[in-house]
Amino acid sequence: MKFKSFLLTVLCMSFAANSMAQANLLNAKSPEEIGVKTEAQKALDDDKPLEYGYVDDRDIMYSKMTWEKVVLDERVNFPLYYPIDTMNIGKNRRSLFDVLWKSVKNGDLENMYDDSYFTAKRTMNDLKASMSKIDTLDIGYEQYNADGYVDPEYIVKTDITSYHISAYLIKGLWYFDKRQAEMKFRLIGIAPAAPDVNFLDSDDEANKEPIPLFWVFYPDARDILHEAKAFNNENSAMPYSFDHLLNSRRFNGYVYKEENVYGDRKVTEYISENALMQLLESDRIKEKIRNFELDMWAY
């Protein structure tokens, strides 16, 4: 009986590995066939993001909305940042920003918002000003003053790329489900953050503060993020989807804002110029949420 259970486990793991690894890699007869699924694989492929269960408002005993900043300098957050250079890497490897921005440009992700409350939508024309800039070199100005025109070689265009993304801002709801007697987290929105495109070359640290480029209502992006895979450093045959990585909170972030009576003011608004105390305040907010669940089991 134990042998049968062991054999079944091995078979399941083998099937999972085959389904998650790069398609047709070992059976490809040419490089063009790598990543191309066979008709049989397409027929059996029914991989979709796990649907959220329905939660009635009456089942929510406690909730707290928080905003977190996920800094990409931290090693645990590297799967969200890399790869930043896509010229010499396979098409199946992309950073989270590349996935989101490509979906926006292709029209697969239609709704972008100006803030985390999703009150005002942004269009592609709105995003162009914050995603790119065009500069003219000094020699170009001299040419314009002398000849009245500027050669294209003297005009430099700079675009925001994965390299410039230094953080992600995440809005989520912590809630206690009284039916399951468990504290849970539901991701509501996500925004890539980068320095202002006009100050990318600035040496002033104040100008390097990341600002959100656009906000995405997370349920709108789940299908897209489920198809895109993040690199698994422990086993490349079993990559994580970005949807799984974010929903399972495989990242480290600190709370920079919580919903409160003061109009959801940020931590920096009441604790200024003290990074250590701001981090301690973030930990205090997390501990307060965690303690509610622990207190439910105290008699």
C-alpha positions as CSV (number, residue, x, y, z in Angstrom):
1,M,0.0,0.0,0.0
2,K,2.9,2.4,0.9
3,F,4.6,1.5,-2.4
4,K,1.4,2.4,-4.4
5,S,1.1,5.7,-2.6
6,F,4.8,6.5,-3.3
7,L,4.4,5.6,-6.9
8,L,1.3,7.7,-7.3
9,T,3.2,10.7,-5.7
10,V,6.1,10.3,-8.0
11,L,3.8,10.1,-11.1
12,C,1.9,13.3,-10.0
13,M,5.2,15.2,-9.4
14,S,6.5,14.1,-12.8
15,F,3.3,15.2,-14.5
16,A,3.5,18.6,-12.7
17,A,7.1,19.1,-13.7
18,N,6.4,18.2,-17.3
19,S,3.4,20.6,-17.4
20,M,5.3,23.5,-15.8
21,A,8.7,23.1,-17.6
22,Q,9.4,24.9,-20.9
23,A,7.1,23.3,-23.4
24,N,8.7,20.8,-25.9
25,L,12.2,21.6,-24.8
26,L,13.6,18.0,-24.8
27,N,11.6,16.9,-27.9
28,A,12.4,19.9,-30.2
29,K,14.1,19.1,-33.5
30,S,15.0,22.8,-34.0
31,P,15.2,26.0,-31.9
32,E,11.9,27.2,-33.4
33,E,10.0,24.3,-31.9
34,I,11.1,25.2,-28.3
35,G,8.1,26.5,-26.3
36,V,5.6,25.4,-29.0
37,K,3.0,23.1,-27.5
38,T,1.7,20.1,-29.4
39,E,-2.0,19.8,-30.2
40,A,-2.3,17.1,-27.6
41,Q,-0.8,19.5,-25.0
42,K,-3.1,22.2,-26.0
43,A,-6.1,19.9,-25.7
44,L,-5.1,18.9,-22.2
45,D,-4.1,22.4,-21.1
46,D,-6.8,23.8,-18.9
47,D,-4.6,25.8,-16.6
48,K,-6.4,28.8,-15.1
49,P,-5.9,30.9,-12.1
50,L,-7.6,29.6,-9.0
51,E,-10.9,31.5,-8.6
52,Y,-11.4,33.4,-5.4
53,G,-14.1,32.0,-3.2
54,Y,-17.2,34.0,-2.6
55,V,-17.1,35.9,0.7
56,D,-20.3,37.4,2.1
57,D,-20.0,40.7,3.8
58,R,-21.7,39.3,6.8
59,D,-18.8,36.7,7.1
60,I,-16.2,39.4,7.5
61,M,-15.8,39.9,11.3
62,Y,-12.8,42.2,10.9
63,S,-11.0,44.0,8.1
64,K,-8.1,46.4,7.6
65,M,-7.0,47.9,4.3
66,T,-3.3,48.4,4.0
67,W,-0.9,49.8,1.4
68,E,2.6,48.1,1.1
69,K,5.8,49.1,-0.7
70,V,7.7,46.2,-2.1
71,V,11.3,47.4,-2.6
72,L,13.0,45.5,-5.4
73,D,16.5,45.8,-3.9
74,E,15.7,43.0,-1.5
75,R,16.8,39.6,-2.6
76,V,13.4,37.9,-1.9
77,N,11.8,40.4,-4.3
78,F,14.2,39.7,-7.2
79,P,11.7,37.4,-9.1
80,L,9.5,40.5,-9.5
81,Y,12.4,42.6,-10.9
82,Y,14.5,40.3,-13.2
83,P,15.2,39.9,-16.0
84,I,15.8,43.6,-16.9
85,D,17.5,42.8,-20.2
86,T,15.4,40.8,-22.6
87,M,17.7,41.0,-25.7
88,N,19.6,37.8,-24.8
89,I,17.0,35.7,-23.0
90,G,14.1,33.5,-24.0
91,K,10.6,34.8,-24.6
92,N,9.3,32.8,-21.6
93,R,11.4,34.9,-19.2
94,R,10.0,38.4,-18.5
95,S,9.9,40.7,-15.5
96,L,6.6,41.6,-13.9
97,F,6.8,45.2,-15.3
98,D,7.4,43.8,-18.8
99,V,4.3,41.6,-18.5
100,L,2.1,44.4,-17.3
101,W,3.3,47.1,-19.7
102,K,3.2,44.8,-22.7
103,S,-0.4,43.9,-21.8
104,V,-1.3,47.6,-21.5
105,K,0.2,48.4,-24.9
106,N,-1.5,45.4,-26.6
107,G,-4.8,46.3,-25.1
108,D,-5.1,43.0,-23.1
109,L,-5.2,45.1,-19.9
110,E,-7.6,47.9,-20.7
111,N,-8.2,49.6,-17.4
112,M,-5.4,51.6,-15.8
113,Y,-6.1,54.0,-12.9
114,D,-4.6,57.2,-11.6
115,D,-4.7,56.2,-7.9
116,S,-5.3,53.3,-5.6
117,Y,-8.9,54.1,-5.1
118,F,-9.6,53.5,-8.8
119,T,-11.5,56.7,-9.3
120,A,-10.0,58.0,-12.5
121,K,-8.9,56.0,-15.5
122,R,-5.8,56.6,-17.5
123,T,-5.4,56.3,-21.2
124,M,-2.3,55.5,-23.3
125,N,-2.0,59.1,-24.2
126,D,-1.9,60.0,-20.5
127,L,0.8,57.4,-19.8
128,K,3.1,58.5,-22.6
129,A,4.1,61.7,-20.7
130,S,5.1,59.7,-17.6
131,M,6.6,56.7,-19.4
132,S,9.0,58.5,-21.8
133,K,10.8,61.8,-22.4
134,I,12.5,63.4,-25.4
135,D,15.6,65.5,-25.0
136,T,17.6,67.6,-27.4
137,L,21.4,67.6,-27.1
138,D,23.3,70.9,-26.8
139,I,24.7,70.4,-30.3
140,G,21.1,70.0,-31.5
141,Y,20.1,73.4,-30.1
142,E,23.1,74.9,-31.8
143,Q,22.1,73.4,-35.1
144,Y,18.5,74.6,-34.6
145,N,19.7,78.2,-34.0
146,A,22.0,78.1,-37.0
147,D,19.9,76.1,-39.5
148,G,16.4,76.0,-38.1
149,Y,16.2,72.3,-37.8
150,V,17.6,69.4,-35.7
151,D,18.9,66.1,-37.0
152,P,17.3,63.0,-35.4
153,E,20.7,61.9,-34.1
154,Y,20.7,64.9,-31.8
155,I,17.3,63.9,-30.3
156,V,17.4,61.4,-27.4
157,K,14.4,59.5,-26.3
158,T,14.3,57.9,-22.9
159,D,11.7,55.3,-21.9
160,I,10.9,53.8,-18.5
161,T,12.0,50.1,-18.6
162,S,12.2,47.3,-16.1
163,Y,15.6,48.6,-15.1
164,H,14.1,51.8,-13.7
165,I,11.3,50.1,-11.7
166,S,12.5,50.2,-8.1
167,A,9.4,49.2,-6.2
168,Y,5.8,48.0,-6.4
169,L,3.0,49.5,-4.4
170,I,0.4,46.9,-3.3
171,K,-3.1,47.6,-1.9
172,G,-4.7,44.7,-0.1
173,L,-7.4,43.8,2.4
174,W,-6.7,41.8,5.5
175,Y,-9.9,40.2,6.8
176,F,-11.1,37.7,9.3
177,D,-13.4,35.1,7.8
178,K,-15.6,33.9,10.6
179,R,-16.9,30.9,8.7
180,Q,-13.4,29.5,8.3
181,A,-12.1,31.2,11.4
182,E,-9.0,32.5,9.6
183,M,-7.3,35.7,8.8
184,K,-6.8,36.1,5.1
185,F,-5.4,38.6,2.6
186,R,-6.9,39.7,-0.7
187,L,-4.9,41.7,-3.1
188,I,-6.9,44.6,-4.5
189,G,-4.5,46.7,-6.6
190,I,-0.9,46.8,-7.8
191,A,1.2,49.6,-9.2
192,P,4.8,49.7,-10.6
193,A,6.8,52.6,-9.2
194,A,9.8,54.3,-10.7
195,P,11.5,57.8,-10.4
196,D,10.1,60.6,-12.4
197,V,11.1,60.1,-16.0
198,N,12.4,63.7,-16.2
199,F,14.9,63.0,-13.3
200,L,16.2,59.6,-14.2
201,D,19.7,61.0,-14.6
202,S,19.6,63.1,-11.5
203,D,22.1,62.7,-8.7
204,D,19.7,64.1,-6.1
205,E,18.3,61.3,-3.9
206,A,15.1,63.2,-3.5
207,N,14.4,62.9,-7.2
208,K,14.9,59.2,-7.1
209,E,11.9,58.5,-4.9
210,P,9.7,56.0,-6.8
211,I,6.2,57.2,-7.8
212,P,3.4,54.9,-9.1
213,L,3.2,54.9,-12.9
214,F,-0.3,53.5,-13.0
215,W,-2.6,51.4,-10.8
216,V,-4.1,48.1,-11.9
217,F,-7.2,46.6,-10.3
218,Y,-5.7,43.2,-9.5
219,P,-8.6,40.9,-10.5
220,D,-8.4,42.4,-14.0
221,A,-4.8,41.2,-14.4
222,R,-5.1,37.8,-12.9
223,D,-5.4,35.8,-16.1
224,I,-2.4,37.7,-17.6
225,L,-0.2,37.2,-14.6
226,H,-1.2,33.5,-14.4
227,E,0.1,32.9,-17.9
228,A,3.4,34.7,-17.1
229,K,6.0,32.8,-15.1
230,A,8.5,34.0,-12.6
231,F,11.8,32.3,-12.2
232,N,12.1,29.6,-9.5
233,N,15.7,29.6,-8.3
234,E,15.2,26.3,-6.5
235,N,13.8,24.4,-9.5
236,S,13.6,25.9,-12.9
237,A,11.3,23.2,-14.1
238,M,8.6,24.4,-11.7
239,P,8.3,28.2,-12.2
240,Y,5.8,30.2,-10.2
241,S,3.2,32.3,-12.0
242,F,3.2,35.9,-11.0
243,D,-0.4,35.5,-9.8
244,H,0.6,32.7,-7.5
245,L,3.7,34.6,-6.3
246,L,1.7,37.6,-5.3
247,N,-1.4,35.9,-3.9
248,S,0.8,33.6,-1.7
249,R,2.7,36.7,-0.6
250,R,6.1,35.4,-1.7
251,F,7.6,38.9,-1.3
252,N,8.6,41.3,1.4
253,G,7.0,44.6,1.8
254,Y,6.5,47.2,4.5
255,V,3.2,49.0,5.2
256,Y,3.4,52.7,4.3
257,K,-0.3,53.5,4.8
258,E,-3.3,52.0,6.4
259,E,-7.0,53.1,6.3
260,N,-7.6,55.4,9.2
261,V,-9.7,58.3,10.5
262,Y,-7.2,60.8,9.3
263,G,-8.0,60.3,5.6
264,D,-5.8,57.3,5.2
265,R,-2.7,59.3,5.9
266,K,0.7,57.8,5.3
267,V,3.2,56.8,7.9
268,T,5.6,59.4,6.7
269,E,3.0,62.1,7.5
270,Y,3.1,61.5,11.2
271,I,6.6,60.1,11.5
272,S,8.9,62.2,9.4
273,E,12.6,62.0,8.8
274,N,13.1,58.9,10.9
275,A,13.4,55.7,8.7
276,L,13.9,53.4,11.7
277,M,10.7,54.6,13.5
278,Q,8.8,54.3,10.2
279,L,9.8,50.7,9.9
280,L,8.8,50.0,13.5
281,E,5.5,51.6,12.8
282,S,5.0,49.3,9.8
283,D,5.8,46.3,12.0
284,R,3.3,47.7,14.6
285,I,0.5,47.8,12.0
286,K,1.3,44.2,10.9
287,E,1.4,43.0,14.5
288,K,-1.9,44.7,15.3
289,I,-3.6,42.8,12.4
290,R,-1.9,39.5,13.4
291,N,-2.9,39.9,17.0
292,F,-6.6,40.1,16.2
293,E,-6.5,36.5,14.9
294,L,-4.5,35.3,17.9
295,D,-6.9,37.0,20.2
296,M,-9.8,35.1,18.7
297,W,-8.4,32.0,20.2
298,A,-7.7,33.5,23.7
299,Y,-10.1,32.5,26.4
